[in-house]
């Protein structure tokens, strides 16, 4: 789970990288934080998409979570 402190740290490292550059340790930290952030965003999007139902033209309802929810695309 991404916390506000993690987002603030990502932003701090970004601004520092543009101003003076990052040490190797800071660059690794930035990369790890970004990966974790992307993972959290993907999980959130997947959860949202799994809760979508579509009403078909014939009146039936297709639950996309049941139809495609088991597919892992990471």
NORZICOR-V333387 format. One record per run of one state. SS is the DSSP state (H for helix, E for strand, - for the rest). FROM is the first residue (numbers start at 1). LEN is the number of residues. If there is no record, write none. Layout:
BEGIN
[[SS FROM LEN] [SS FROM LEN]]
END
This chain:
BEGIN
[[- 1 3] [H 4 16] [- 20 4] [H 24 27] [- 51 2] [E 53 3] [- 56 5] [E 61 3] [H 64 5] [- 69 6]]
END
